[in-house]
Amino acid sequence: MHKLLYKIFNFLYPIFRDWGMSRNFASYTSLVFNIAIMVALAYVIYYIAKFLLVTVTAVFAQRTKTKFDDYLIQNKTTRYTAYLIPFFFIYKAVPIILDKYEYWELIFGKIVGVYIVLLGLWIVRTIFNSLRDYLKQKPEYSDKPIDSFVQVIMIILWIFGVAIIISKLFGIKQGELLTILGTLSAIIILIFRDTILGFVSSVQVAINDMVRIGDWITMDKFGADGDVIEINLTTVKVRNFDNTITTIPTYALSSDSFQNWRGMQKSDGRRIKRHILIKSSSIRFLNNDDLNHMKNVQLISNYIDSRQAEIEKYNDLRGIDKSLALNGRNMTNLGLFRKYIIQYLLDHPGLNKNMHIMCRQLQSTAHGVPLEIYVFSSDKRWANYEYIMADIFDHVMASVIYFDLEIFELPSQIGPLS
């Protein structure tokens, strides 16, 4: 190739000399013509390369089953490669054209060389971006932080690329340049602190499977509550349920606490854990008249019969004086209400019967006795989950009055405001 280029760009000078031109005039004239020829040939090479790489590749990509070549075209890999070929031709031609102009040969050679390095890095970047887009379409890679790994690779390549550019511009050997960069490592670490932390966190996130794309996470420190849509080297993007986007530093996932709801989404139910406050002054023992009246409640009528027979047998065997309700064993309106709630929950179609179904009494407070419902809805979708939970507590709060109980409420202010 070198001999061919030498013949192309050195045939004019002898002709101009034969025409009687002076040495300098013939040299500059041939230089101008050679530059024009080089530019013309570069354009021809570019259009040939563009046709072969862009047009032909596009037709070929449409006929193949794989999608990877389609992503190469979308990321303009072939187009940038078509730019690279004529610049490589120019890089080889410049030393021949400017053979007698060492100063300009050095300058233009460096400029073209730097551009080739930058263009090469850009082509590699488009290839990795195409690989990233291709892998994201695969189910087994769709939730992996591929962006982080691509960015790490590109940072390493850019470091080497910058080292090559500096060595070309200033004539420094690459080994000496890397030694200089090693001595400046402390400054480099300070500049790229977030990037390095993000890289380490990305590796931890990937290895420990802490977060995947598509996971629902909650991180109160950053106001994030929604689905992870992107994980890259420095940030994690979360689309909140109000459609706002929260950006979280990647290293925060390994240094701060957050809540990942993936386990719930993969489980058989979503937990409902909420309580109501019962006024302690409304809790009392039930007498026979109360029990006979409560037998009209179908869900607990059989329970009242069996429980009442058991209690009466116990009290009779021990000769308990029932003139005072405190003596012996008795049923309370709160205890009967708890039993009713459990039976109601067991009959509710929206709950998973194979998981915990519980109505429990918590530690009493100054505001009353907390009665907590602890169950799991079989439908985990947010809107349906909220509907099921509201449906349960609508019924529970409306049922309280039938057991002669009261829900605690702070008294409203009476009279004009002072």
C-alpha positions as CSV (number, residue, x, y, z in Angstrom):
1,M,0.0,0.0,0.0
2,H,2.9,2.4,0.8
3,K,4.4,1.9,-2.7
4,L,1.1,2.5,-4.3
5,L,0.5,5.7,-2.4
6,Y,4.0,6.8,-3.1
7,K,3.4,6.4,-6.9
8,I,0.1,8.3,-6.7
9,F,1.4,11.3,-4.8
10,N,4.8,11.7,-6.4
11,F,4.1,11.6,-10.2
12,L,3.2,15.3,-10.5
13,Y,6.4,16.8,-9.2
14,P,8.5,15.5,-12.2
15,I,5.9,16.6,-14.6
16,F,5.8,20.2,-13.3
17,R,9.6,20.2,-13.4
18,D,9.6,19.1,-17.0
19,W,7.2,22.0,-17.7
20,G,9.9,24.4,-16.6
21,M,8.6,25.2,-13.2
22,S,11.1,26.1,-10.5
23,R,11.8,23.6,-7.7
24,N,9.8,25.5,-5.0
25,F,6.9,26.4,-7.3
26,A,6.7,22.8,-8.6
27,S,6.9,21.5,-5.0
28,Y,4.1,23.7,-3.7
29,T,1.9,23.2,-6.8
30,S,2.3,19.4,-6.5
31,L,1.5,19.7,-2.8
32,V,-1.8,21.5,-3.5
33,F,-2.8,18.9,-6.2
34,N,-1.8,16.0,-3.9
35,I,-3.9,17.4,-1.1
36,A,-6.8,17.7,-3.6
37,I,-6.3,14.2,-4.8
38,M,-6.1,12.9,-1.2
39,V,-9.4,14.6,-0.3
40,A,-11.0,13.3,-3.5
41,L,-9.8,9.8,-2.9
42,A,-10.9,10.0,0.8
43,Y,-14.4,10.9,-0.3
44,V,-14.5,8.1,-2.8
45,I,-13.3,5.6,-0.2
46,Y,-15.9,7.0,2.2
47,Y,-18.8,6.6,-0.1
48,I,-17.7,3.1,-1.1
49,A,-17.2,2.1,2.6
50,K,-20.6,3.7,3.4
51,F,-22.3,1.7,0.7
52,L,-20.7,-1.6,1.7
53,L,-21.0,-1.1,5.5
54,V,-24.2,0.8,5.9
55,T,-26.4,0.0,2.9
56,V,-25.4,-3.6,2.4
57,T,-25.2,-4.3,6.1
58,A,-28.8,-2.9,6.6
59,V,-30.1,-5.2,3.9
60,F,-28.2,-8.2,5.4
61,A,-29.5,-7.3,8.9
62,Q,-33.1,-7.5,7.7
63,R,-32.7,-11.0,6.5
64,T,-31.0,-12.4,9.6
65,K,-32.9,-13.8,12.6
66,T,-30.6,-12.3,15.2
67,K,-31.4,-8.8,16.5
68,F,-27.8,-7.9,17.3
69,D,-26.9,-6.6,13.8
70,D,-30.1,-4.4,14.0
71,Y,-28.8,-2.8,17.2
72,L,-25.4,-2.2,15.5
73,I,-27.2,-0.2,12.8
74,Q,-29.4,1.6,15.3
75,N,-26.3,2.7,17.2
76,K,-24.6,3.8,13.9
77,T,-21.7,1.4,14.3
78,T,-21.4,0.9,10.6
79,R,-21.6,4.6,9.8
80,Y,-18.8,5.5,12.2
81,T,-16.7,2.6,10.8
82,A,-17.2,4.1,7.3
83,Y,-15.7,7.3,8.6
84,L,-12.7,5.4,10.0
85,I,-11.6,3.9,6.7
86,P,-10.9,7.1,4.8
87,F,-9.2,8.7,7.8
88,F,-6.9,5.6,8.0
89,F,-6.1,6.3,4.3
90,I,-5.4,10.0,5.1
91,Y,-3.2,8.9,8.0
92,K,-1.1,6.8,5.6
93,A,-1.1,9.4,2.9
94,V,-0.1,12.5,5.0
95,P,3.6,11.3,5.6
96,I,4.0,10.8,1.8
97,I,2.4,14.1,0.7
98,L,4.2,16.1,3.4
99,D,7.5,14.2,3.1
100,K,9.5,17.4,2.5
101,Y,7.5,19.4,5.1
102,E,8.4,17.7,8.4
103,Y,6.9,20.3,10.6
104,W,3.5,20.1,9.0
105,E,3.7,16.4,8.6
106,L,4.2,16.1,12.4
107,I,1.2,18.4,13.1
108,F,-1.2,16.9,10.7
109,G,-0.1,13.4,11.5
110,K,-0.8,13.9,15.2
111,I,-4.2,15.5,14.5
112,V,-5.3,12.7,12.2
113,G,-3.9,10.1,14.6
114,V,-5.8,11.6,17.5
115,Y,-9.0,11.7,15.5
116,I,-8.6,8.0,14.5
117,V,-8.1,7.0,18.2
118,L,-11.2,9.0,19.2
119,L,-13.2,7.6,16.4
120,G,-12.0,4.1,17.3
121,L,-13.2,4.5,20.9
122,W,-16.5,5.8,19.6
123,I,-17.0,2.7,17.4
124,V,-16.1,0.4,20.4
125,R,-18.7,2.4,22.4
126,T,-21.4,1.8,19.9
127,I,-20.6,-1.9,19.8
128,F,-20.9,-2.2,23.6
129,N,-24.1,-0.1,23.5
130,S,-25.5,-2.5,20.9
131,L,-24.5,-5.5,23.0
132,R,-26.2,-3.8,26.0
133,D,-29.4,-3.2,24.1
134,Y,-29.3,-6.8,22.7
135,L,-28.8,-8.4,26.2
136,K,-31.6,-6.3,27.7
137,Q,-34.0,-8.0,25.4
138,K,-33.0,-11.4,26.8
139,P,-35.2,-12.4,29.8
140,E,-32.2,-13.8,31.7
141,Y,-30.4,-10.4,31.4
142,S,-33.3,-7.9,31.5
143,D,-32.9,-7.3,35.2
144,K,-29.1,-7.2,35.4
145,P,-27.1,-3.9,35.7
146,I,-25.6,-4.2,32.2
147,D,-25.2,-0.4,32.0
148,S,-22.7,-0.4,34.9
149,F,-20.5,-3.0,33.3
150,V,-20.5,-1.3,29.9
151,Q,-19.6,2.0,31.6
152,V,-16.7,0.4,33.5
153,I,-15.3,-1.1,30.3
154,M,-15.6,2.2,28.5
155,I,-13.9,4.1,31.3
156,I,-10.9,1.7,31.1
157,L,-10.8,2.0,27.4
158,W,-11.0,5.8,27.6
159,I,-8.1,5.8,30.1
160,F,-6.0,3.9,27.6
161,G,-7.2,6.0,24.7
162,V,-6.3,9.2,26.5
163,A,-2.9,7.7,27.3
164,I,-2.3,7.0,23.6
165,I,-3.5,10.5,22.6
166,I,-1.1,12.2,25.1
167,S,1.8,10.0,24.0
168,K,1.1,10.9,20.4
169,L,0.7,14.6,21.0
170,F,3.7,15.0,23.3
171,G,5.9,12.2,22.2
172,I,5.9,10.5,25.6
173,K,6.3,6.7,25.7
174,Q,3.1,5.0,26.9
175,G,5.0,3.1,29.6
176,E,6.4,6.4,31.0
177,L,2.9,7.9,30.8
178,L,1.4,5.1,32.8
179,T,4.1,5.6,35.4
180,I,3.2,9.3,35.7
181,L,-0.5,8.4,36.0
182,G,0.4,5.9,38.7
183,T,2.0,8.7,40.7
184,L,-1.1,10.8,40.2
185,S,-3.4,8.0,41.3
186,A,-4.5,9.8,44.5
187,I,-5.8,12.7,42.5
188,I,-7.4,10.4,40.0
189,I,-9.2,8.5,42.9
190,L,-10.4,11.9,44.3
191,I,-11.7,13.0,40.9
192,F,-13.4,9.7,40.1
193,R,-14.5,8.9,43.7
194,D,-18.2,8.5,42.8
195,T,-17.4,6.4,39.8
196,I,-15.1,4.1,41.8
197,L,-17.7,3.8,44.6
198,G,-20.4,3.2,42.0
199,F,-18.4,0.5,40.3
200,V,-17.8,-1.3,43.6
201,S,-21.5,-1.0,44.5
202,S,-22.5,-2.2,41.1
203,V,-20.4,-5.3,41.6
204,Q,-21.9,-5.9,45.0
205,V,-25.5,-5.3,43.7
206,A,-24.9,-7.8,40.9
207,I,-23.2,-10.5,43.0
208,N,-25.6,-10.3,46.0
209,D,-28.6,-9.8,43.8
210,M,-29.7,-6.8,45.9
211,V,-31.6,-4.9,43.2
212,R,-32.8,-5.7,39.7
213,I,-34.3,-3.6,37.0
214,G,-38.1,-3.8,37.6
215,D,-37.9,-4.2,41.4
216,W,-40.1,-2.1,43.5
217,I,-37.9,-0.4,46.2
218,T,-38.6,2.1,48.9
219,M,-35.8,4.4,50.1
220,D,-37.1,7.1,52.4
221,K,-33.8,9.0,52.5
222,F,-34.1,9.9,48.9
223,G,-37.9,9.9,48.6
224,A,-37.9,6.9,46.3
225,D,-40.9,4.6,46.2
226,G,-41.4,2.9,42.9
227,D,-39.9,0.6,40.2
228,V,-36.2,0.6,39.3
229,I,-35.9,1.5,35.6
230,E,-32.1,1.8,35.2
231,I,-29.0,0.8,37.1
232,N,-25.7,2.3,35.8
233,L,-22.3,3.1,37.2
234,T,-23.1,6.2,39.2
235,T,-26.9,6.3,39.6
236,V,-30.0,4.2,40.0
237,K,-33.2,5.6,38.5
238,V,-36.5,4.9,40.2
239,R,-39.9,5.7,38.6
240,N,-42.1,6.6,41.6
241,F,-45.8,5.7,41.5
242,D,-46.6,9.4,40.9
243,N,-44.5,9.0,37.7
244,T,-41.7,11.2,39.0
245,I,-38.1,10.0,38.7
246,T,-35.8,9.7,41.7
247,T,-32.1,9.4,41.1
248,I,-30.2,7.5,43.8
249,P,-26.3,7.2,43.9
250,T,-25.4,3.6,43.2
251,Y,-23.1,3.4,46.2
252,A,-26.1,4.4,48.5
253,L,-27.6,0.9,47.8
254,S,-24.7,-0.7,49.7
255,S,-24.2,2.0,52.4
256,D,-27.8,2.9,53.3
257,S,-30.8,0.8,54.0
258,F,-33.7,0.4,51.6
259,Q,-36.7,-1.8,51.2
260,N,-37.0,-4.2,48.2
261,W,-40.5,-5.5,47.6
262,R,-39.4,-8.3,45.3
263,G,-39.9,-11.0,47.9
264,M,-43.5,-9.9,48.4
265,Q,-44.2,-9.8,44.6
266,K,-42.8,-13.4,44.3
267,S,-44.7,-14.7,47.4
268,D,-48.3,-16.0,47.5
269,G,-49.7,-12.9,49.1
270,R,-49.2,-9.3,50.2
271,R,-49.4,-8.6,53.9
272,I,-52.2,-6.5,55.5
273,K,-51.2,-5.4,59.0
274,R,-53.4,-2.7,60.5
275,H,-55.2,-2.1,63.7
276,I,-58.2,-0.3,65.2
277,L,-58.3,1.2,68.7
278,I,-61.1,-0.1,71.0
279,K,-62.1,2.0,74.0
280,S,-61.2,0.1,77.1
281,S,-64.3,1.4,78.9
282,S,-66.6,-0.4,76.4
283,I,-65.1,-3.9,77.2
284,R,-67.2,-6.0,79.5
285,F,-68.4,-9.6,80.3
286,L,-71.4,-11.0,78.5
287,N,-74.4,-12.5,80.3
288,N,-76.8,-15.1,79.0
289,D,-79.1,-12.6,77.5
290,D,-76.3,-11.0,75.6
291,L,-75.1,-14.4,74.4
292,N,-78.6,-15.4,73.2
293,H,-78.8,-12.2,71.3
294,M,-75.4,-12.6,69.7
295,K,-76.4,-16.1,68.5
296,N,-78.2,-14.3,65.7
297,V,-74.8,-13.5,64.2
298,Q,-74.4,-16.5,61.9
299,L,-70.6,-16.7,61.7
300,I,-70.3,-17.3,65.4
301,S,-73.6,-18.8,66.5
302,N,-72.1,-22.4,66.6
303,Y,-69.0,-21.1,68.4
304,I,-71.2,-19.4,71.1
305,D,-73.1,-22.7,71.7
306,S,-70.0,-24.8,72.1
307,R,-68.1,-22.2,74.0
308,Q,-71.1,-21.5,76.3
309,A,-71.5,-25.2,77.0
310,E,-67.8,-25.6,77.8
311,I,-67.8,-22.6,80.2
312,E,-71.0,-23.7,82.0
313,K,-69.6,-27.2,82.5
314,Y,-66.4,-25.8,83.9
315,N,-68.2,-23.4,86.3
316,D,-70.7,-26.2,87.5
317,L,-67.9,-28.7,88.3
318,R,-66.3,-26.1,90.5
319,G,-69.4,-24.7,92.1
320,I,-68.7,-21.2,90.8
321,D,-71.0,-18.5,92.2
322,K,-72.3,-16.7,89.1
323,S,-74.2,-14.1,91.0
324,L,-71.2,-12.0,90.3
325,A,-70.0,-12.0,86.7
326,L,-66.4,-11.7,87.7
327,N,-66.4,-15.2,89.2
328,G,-65.4,-18.2,87.1
329,R,-65.0,-18.3,83.3
330,N,-66.9,-15.9,81.1
331,M,-67.0,-14.6,77.6
332,T,-66.3,-10.9,76.8
333,N,-67.6,-8.8,74.0
334,L,-64.1,-8.1,72.8
335,G,-63.1,-11.7,72.8
336,L,-66.3,-12.6,70.9
337,F,-65.6,-9.8,68.5
338,R,-62.1,-11.1,67.8
339,K,-63.6,-14.6,67.1
340,Y,-66.1,-13.0,64.7
341,I,-63.3,-11.1,62.8
342,I,-61.3,-14.3,62.4
343,Q,-64.4,-16.1,61.0
344,Y,-65.1,-13.2,58.7
345,L,-61.5,-13.2,57.4
346,L,-61.6,-17.0,56.8
347,D,-64.7,-16.4,54.6
348,H,-63.2,-13.5,52.8
349,P,-62.5,-14.4,49.1
350,G,-59.7,-11.9,48.7
351,L,-57.4,-13.5,51.3
352,N,-54.8,-16.3,51.0
353,K,-56.1,-19.0,53.4
354,N,-52.7,-20.8,53.3
355,M,-50.9,-17.9,54.9
356,H,-51.3,-16.3,58.4
357,I,-54.9,-15.2,59.3
358,M,-54.8,-13.6,62.7
359,C,-56.7,-11.0,64.8
360,R,-54.6,-10.2,67.8
361,Q,-54.7,-7.8,70.7
362,L,-51.7,-5.5,71.1
363,Q,-50.3,-3.7,74.2
364,S,-52.9,-1.3,75.6
365,T,-52.2,2.4,75.1
366,A,-53.6,5.6,76.5
367,H,-55.8,5.7,73.4
368,G,-57.4,2.3,73.9
369,V,-56.8,-1.4,73.1
370,P,-55.3,-2.0,69.7
371,L,-56.9,-4.8,67.8
372,E,-54.7,-5.8,64.9
373,I,-55.6,-7.7,61.8
374,Y,-52.7,-9.6,60.3
375,V,-53.5,-11.4,57.0
376,F,-52.3,-11.7,53.4
377,S,-54.2,-10.7,50.3
378,S,-54.1,-13.1,47.4
379,D,-54.1,-10.3,44.9
380,K,-50.8,-8.3,45.1
381,R,-51.6,-5.6,42.6
382,W,-51.6,-2.2,44.4
383,A,-55.1,-1.0,43.5
384,N,-56.7,-4.4,44.3
385,Y,-54.7,-4.8,47.5
386,E,-56.0,-1.4,48.7
387,Y,-59.5,-2.3,47.8
388,I,-59.4,-5.6,49.7
389,M,-57.9,-3.9,52.8
390,A,-60.5,-1.1,52.7
391,D,-63.3,-3.7,52.3
392,I,-62.1,-5.6,55.4
393,F,-61.9,-2.5,57.6
394,D,-65.1,-1.1,56.4
395,H,-66.8,-4.2,57.6
396,V,-64.8,-4.4,60.9
397,M,-65.6,-0.8,61.9
398,A,-69.2,-1.2,61.0
399,S,-69.4,-4.4,63.1
400,V,-68.1,-2.9,66.3
401,I,-71.4,-1.5,67.4
402,Y,-73.1,-4.9,67.3
403,F,-70.8,-6.1,70.0
404,D,-71.4,-3.1,72.2
405,L,-67.9,-1.9,71.7
406,E,-66.6,1.6,70.7
407,I,-63.7,2.8,68.5
408,F,-61.5,5.4,70.2
409,E,-61.6,8.8,68.6
410,L,-60.1,12.0,69.9
411,P,-62.9,14.3,71.1
412,S,-63.7,17.2,68.7
413,Q,-63.4,20.7,70.1
414,I,-66.6,22.1,71.5
415,G,-67.3,25.8,71.3
416,P,-65.6,28.7,69.5
417,L,-61.9,28.7,69.0
418,S,-60.1,31.0,71.5
